[in-house]
């Protein structure tokens, strides 16, 4: 008799337990509450000049968010530790560019000069705040373009520019190789593409991993891409210097 009572009681408890379960038949884990605490440090108040610098940086970051789509300017910032460099607005005074008119380098041809001129014209057609003008007077040139046989490194061109403390570019020079490293001479289209790439550096652009852009480390295209145009146009709406 006692055993029957115990079995009846067990069945009753089991039935009540099933009745109290959710209709889905899945038991939910109890809700875990997580508390999050944030903190800050009180520092010396910003001076008026420092506050203005921070305001400018914040404005640059806002523009980058709004207009950065379709450009590779984020890659440039990563390459240069979150800083941008460019030429000052020239107020109608174009950069004077001198192109070496002759060379004793084997396989050099006058057509290379035409290729470089065409590359400069392509960038100048964008009508940026800095424009270009060719000059035959080397002494008065802002930028010199010269030719060498080949580089010791695995490159075909090099642009060197200097900047001031505010990241304004102050002067620059471009060197172009006639021959691929340990290889044949560049044809006219390749020289034009190389010049396009180096003039991009002259303007302040850096490399991108986008192989369809002229600013890819290995130049595989022969014309400016939409991203090249969009990036340099965005660059020349921003002040130079750090954005962080």
Buried (B, 14 or more C-beta within 10 A) or exposed (E): EEEEEEEEEEEEEEEEEEEEEEEEEEEEEEEEEEEEEEEEEEEEEEEEEEEEEEEBBEEBBEBBEEBBEEBBBEBBBEEBEBBBBBBEEBEEEBBBBBBBEEBEBEEBBEEBBBBBBBBBEBBBEBEBEBBBEBBEEEEEBBBBBEBBBBBEEEBBBBBEBEBEEEBBBEBBBBBBBBBBEEEEBBEEEBBBBBBBBBBBBBBBBBBBEBEEBBBBEEBEBEEBBEBBBBBBBBBBEBBBBBBE
